[in-house]
Amino acid sequence: MARIKIFADSTSDLTPQWVQQYDIGIIPLYVVFGEQSLKDGAEIKPEQLYARVSRDGALPKTAAPSPADFMAAFQPYIEQGDDILYISLSSELSSTYQNALIASSEFPETRISVIDSLNLSSGIGLMVMKAAHAAEQGQNLAQITELIEAMKPTVRTEFVIDTLEYLYKGGRCSGMQNLIGSLLKIRPVIRVTDGKMTPAYKVRGKREKALEQMLQNTLSDKERIDQDLLIVVHTMAEEDAIALQQTLQEQTGARVELTTAGCVICSHCGPKTIGIIYNTAF
């Protein structure tokens, strides 16, 4: 049976340890400042992105990997006899999935499986880790593809955004909404629904209040949470993330891991964003 090489893109927000342990290929998206295009995670880190936005006052654009990028990444593994499973950023948010499909069509039909995660950040990461464990257990490409496709609707992804500033700069809320939100300390909570980032609700007041609400939302699913892995992802909010990690471990009994968001996610959500991602397979 062919070895399975698993790929994800840089928005999957996997830890370096997971990437190394399971030999996961990472295909970077691009962060574009004017004429300068930088590979997410490889040529620019979140701290550098935030410093540049603070200095210049403008957000970068983001761009999908090209079909040629995917072909260059896939070809060596196909040539050495591996099968490939790639789990992409949601097709509702980026052309990454479509470009991967174009690239895969240049190779034998049964050798590459391209899955639209209909998710982002560690929502993708959760699927990648499930696929990596299945490959480790000897499942073939068709079996793992079926497993991940079945898992997609059961992944829950929710984020608390600390400031409306990045949503405003990115054109996702008006100047008046940004002003009122800042004055009233309104923190939006975003959920991933049908592959899209959707406003779930807003919490007014201290940041801790919003985090507590998100925590309680997760704990209301406690009996259904897949114990294998629950992820707390953050952008420069490590202290809050660790506190959530500890509480979730105590309350759910699940394995809870921390990850940090890459530049593409950071450019849309801003610093001190924090999210909880889990699977409700049971």
C-alpha positions as CSV (number, residue, x, y, z in Angstrom):
1,M,0.0,0.0,0.0
2,A,1.3,3.5,-0.9
3,R,2.5,5.8,1.9
4,I,0.2,8.7,2.4
5,K,1.7,12.2,2.5
6,I,-0.5,14.7,4.2
7,F,-0.5,18.4,3.2
8,A,-2.2,21.4,4.7
9,D,-1.8,25.1,4.0
10,S,-0.4,27.7,6.4
11,T,-3.9,28.7,7.7
12,S,-4.2,25.3,9.5
13,D,-2.2,26.7,12.4
14,L,-0.5,23.4,13.3
15,T,2.2,23.4,15.9
16,P,5.8,22.9,14.6
17,Q,5.9,19.7,16.7
18,W,2.9,18.2,14.9
19,V,4.3,19.1,11.5
20,Q,7.6,17.4,12.4
21,Q,6.1,14.4,14.1
22,Y,3.7,13.5,11.3
23,D,5.8,14.9,8.4
24,I,3.0,17.2,7.3
25,G,3.7,19.3,4.2
26,I,2.7,23.0,4.7
27,I,1.9,25.1,1.6
28,P,1.9,28.8,2.5
29,L,-0.6,31.4,1.5
30,Y,0.8,34.9,0.7
31,V,0.7,38.1,2.8
32,V,0.9,41.1,0.4
33,F,2.0,44.5,1.4
34,G,1.9,46.7,-1.7
35,E,4.3,45.1,-4.2
36,Q,5.9,42.8,-1.7
37,S,4.4,39.3,-1.4
38,L,5.6,37.2,1.5
39,K,5.0,33.5,2.4
40,D,2.9,33.1,5.5
41,G,5.0,31.6,8.3
42,A,8.1,31.2,6.1
43,E,8.9,34.8,5.3
44,I,6.7,36.7,7.8
45,K,5.6,36.0,11.3
46,P,2.6,37.5,13.2
47,E,4.8,39.8,15.3
48,Q,6.2,41.3,12.2
49,L,2.8,41.7,10.6
50,Y,1.4,43.5,13.6
51,A,4.5,45.8,13.8
52,R,4.1,46.7,10.2
53,V,0.3,47.3,10.5
54,S,0.9,49.5,13.5
55,R,3.6,51.5,11.7
56,D,1.8,51.9,8.3
57,G,-1.8,51.8,9.5
58,A,-3.0,49.5,6.7
59,L,-3.7,45.8,6.5
60,P,-2.0,43.6,4.0
61,K,-4.0,41.6,1.4
62,T,-3.8,37.9,1.4
63,A,-3.5,35.5,-1.6
64,A,-3.9,31.8,-2.2
65,P,-1.1,29.6,-3.4
66,S,-1.1,29.2,-7.2
67,P,-1.8,25.9,-9.0
68,A,2.0,25.9,-9.8
69,D,2.8,26.1,-6.0
70,F,0.7,23.1,-5.4
71,M,2.1,21.2,-8.4
72,A,5.7,21.9,-7.2
73,A,4.8,20.6,-3.7
74,F,3.0,17.5,-4.8
75,Q,5.2,16.3,-7.7
76,P,8.2,14.9,-5.7
77,Y,5.9,12.7,-3.6
78,I,3.9,11.4,-6.5
79,E,7.2,10.5,-8.3
80,Q,8.4,8.5,-5.3
81,G,5.1,6.6,-5.1
82,D,3.3,8.3,-2.3
83,D,-0.5,9.1,-2.3
84,I,-1.4,12.6,-1.2
85,L,-4.2,14.0,1.0
86,Y,-4.5,17.8,1.1
87,I,-7.0,19.5,3.5
88,S,-7.6,23.1,2.4
89,L,-8.8,26.4,3.8
90,S,-12.6,26.8,3.2
91,S,-13.5,27.4,-0.4
92,E,-15.9,30.1,0.9
93,L,-13.0,32.2,2.1
94,S,-10.3,31.6,-0.5
95,S,-9.4,30.2,-3.9
96,T,-6.9,27.9,-2.3
97,Y,-9.1,24.8,-2.7
98,Q,-9.9,25.5,-6.3
99,N,-6.2,26.0,-7.1
100,A,-5.3,22.7,-5.4
101,L,-7.9,21.0,-7.5
102,I,-6.4,22.4,-10.7
103,A,-3.0,21.2,-9.6
104,S,-4.3,17.7,-8.7
105,S,-5.9,17.3,-12.1
106,E,-2.4,17.2,-13.6
107,F,-1.6,13.9,-11.8
108,P,-3.2,10.4,-11.9
109,E,-6.8,10.6,-10.7
110,T,-6.5,8.2,-7.7
111,R,-3.3,9.5,-6.3
112,I,-4.4,12.9,-4.8
113,S,-7.4,13.6,-2.6
114,V,-8.2,17.3,-2.1
115,I,-10.6,18.1,0.7
116,D,-12.4,21.4,1.3
117,S,-12.4,21.7,5.0
118,L,-15.1,24.4,5.1
119,N,-13.2,25.7,8.0
120,L,-10.2,27.7,9.0
121,S,-7.3,27.9,11.5
122,S,-7.3,25.0,14.0
123,G,-10.6,23.8,12.6
124,I,-8.4,22.6,9.7
125,G,-5.7,21.5,12.1
126,L,-8.1,19.3,13.9
127,M,-8.9,17.4,10.7
128,V,-5.3,17.2,9.7
129,M,-4.4,15.6,13.0
130,K,-7.3,13.1,12.7
131,A,-6.0,12.2,9.2
132,A,-2.4,11.8,10.4
133,H,-3.5,9.4,13.1
134,A,-5.6,7.4,10.6
135,A,-2.6,7.2,8.3
136,E,-0.4,6.1,11.1
137,Q,-2.9,3.3,11.8
138,G,-2.7,2.1,8.2
139,Q,-5.8,3.4,6.6
140,N,-5.6,4.1,2.9
141,L,-6.3,7.3,1.0
142,A,-10.0,6.5,0.3
143,Q,-10.7,5.5,3.9
144,I,-9.1,8.7,5.3
145,T,-10.9,10.8,2.8
146,E,-14.2,9.3,3.8
147,L,-13.3,9.8,7.5
148,I,-12.5,13.5,7.1
149,E,-15.5,14.2,4.9
150,A,-17.7,12.8,7.6
151,M,-16.0,14.8,10.2
152,K,-16.4,18.2,8.5
153,P,-19.9,19.0,9.7
154,T,-19.1,18.1,13.3
155,V,-16.2,20.5,13.9
156,R,-17.0,23.5,16.0
157,T,-14.9,26.6,15.6
158,E,-15.6,29.8,17.7
159,F,-13.4,32.9,18.2
160,V,-13.6,35.9,20.5
161,I,-12.2,39.0,18.7
162,D,-10.7,41.6,21.1
163,T,-10.9,44.6,18.9
164,L,-13.0,45.7,15.9
165,E,-10.0,47.6,14.5
166,Y,-8.8,44.9,12.1
167,L,-12.4,44.1,10.9
168,Y,-12.7,47.8,10.2
169,K,-9.4,48.1,8.4
170,G,-10.3,45.0,6.4
171,G,-13.6,46.5,5.3
172,R,-15.7,44.0,7.4
173,C,-17.4,46.7,9.6
174,S,-18.0,50.4,9.2
175,G,-16.2,53.2,10.8
176,M,-19.3,53.9,13.0
177,Q,-19.5,50.3,14.1
178,N,-15.8,50.4,15.0
179,L,-16.2,53.6,17.0
180,I,-19.3,52.5,18.9
181,G,-17.8,49.1,19.5
182,S,-14.7,50.6,20.9
183,L,-16.6,53.0,23.1
184,L,-18.9,50.3,24.5
185,K,-16.2,47.7,24.6
186,I,-18.1,45.3,22.3
187,R,-16.3,42.1,21.4
188,P,-17.7,40.1,18.5
189,V,-17.8,36.3,18.7
190,I,-17.3,34.6,15.3
191,R,-18.3,31.1,14.4
192,V,-17.6,29.1,11.3
193,T,-20.8,28.1,9.7
194,D,-21.0,26.4,6.3
195,G,-17.5,27.4,5.6
196,K,-18.0,31.1,6.3
197,M,-17.0,33.4,9.2
198,T,-20.4,34.5,10.7
199,P,-21.0,36.8,13.6
200,A,-22.6,34.6,16.3
201,Y,-23.2,37.2,19.0
202,K,-21.6,40.2,20.7
203,V,-20.5,40.5,24.3
204,R,-20.3,44.0,25.9
205,G,-17.9,44.7,28.7
206,K,-14.7,43.1,29.9
207,R,-12.8,40.7,27.7
208,E,-13.1,38.0,30.5
209,K,-16.8,38.1,30.1
210,A,-16.6,37.2,26.4
211,L,-14.1,34.4,27.1
212,E,-16.3,33.0,29.8
213,Q,-19.2,32.9,27.5
214,M,-17.2,31.1,24.8
215,L,-16.0,28.6,27.5
216,Q,-19.6,27.9,28.7
217,N,-20.7,27.4,25.1
218,T,-18.0,24.7,24.7
219,L,-18.8,23.1,28.1
220,S,-22.5,22.8,27.1
221,D,-21.2,20.3,24.5
222,K,-19.1,18.5,27.1
223,E,-20.8,15.1,26.7
224,R,-20.3,15.1,22.9
225,I,-16.7,16.4,22.6
226,D,-14.2,14.1,21.0
227,Q,-11.7,13.4,23.7
228,D,-8.8,12.9,21.3
229,L,-8.1,16.5,20.8
230,L,-9.5,19.9,21.6
231,I,-7.6,23.0,20.5
232,V,-7.3,26.5,22.0
233,V,-5.8,28.8,19.3
234,H,-4.7,32.4,19.9
235,T,-3.0,35.5,18.5
236,M,-0.7,37.0,21.2
237,A,-3.0,36.0,24.0
238,E,-1.0,33.1,25.6
239,E,-2.0,33.8,29.2
240,D,-5.7,33.6,28.4
241,A,-5.1,30.6,26.2
242,I,-3.3,28.7,29.0
243,A,-6.1,29.5,31.4
244,L,-8.7,28.2,29.0
245,Q,-6.6,25.1,28.3
246,Q,-6.4,24.3,32.0
247,T,-10.1,24.8,32.6
248,L,-11.1,22.8,29.6
249,Q,-8.8,19.9,30.6
250,E,-10.3,19.8,34.1
251,Q,-13.9,20.1,32.9
252,T,-14.0,17.9,29.8
253,G,-11.2,15.3,30.4
254,A,-10.1,15.8,26.7
255,R,-6.6,16.3,25.5
256,V,-6.4,20.1,25.1
257,E,-3.5,21.6,23.1
258,L,-2.5,25.2,22.4
259,T,-1.7,26.6,18.9
260,T,-0.9,30.1,17.6
261,A,-2.5,31.6,14.6
262,G,-0.5,32.5,11.5
263,C,-0.3,35.7,9.6
264,V,-3.4,35.2,7.3
265,I,-5.7,34.6,10.3
266,C,-4.0,37.4,12.2
267,S,-4.5,39.9,9.4
268,H,-8.3,39.3,9.5
269,C,-8.9,39.0,13.3
270,G,-6.1,41.1,15.0
271,P,-4.1,40.6,18.2
272,K,-5.5,38.9,21.3
273,T,-8.0,36.9,19.3
274,I,-8.7,33.5,21.0
275,G,-10.6,30.5,19.8
276,I,-11.8,27.1,20.9
277,I,-12.1,24.3,18.3
278,Y,-13.4,20.8,18.9
279,N,-15.1,17.9,17.3
280,T,-18.6,16.7,18.3
281,A,-18.3,13.2,16.8
282,F,-19.9,11.4,19.8
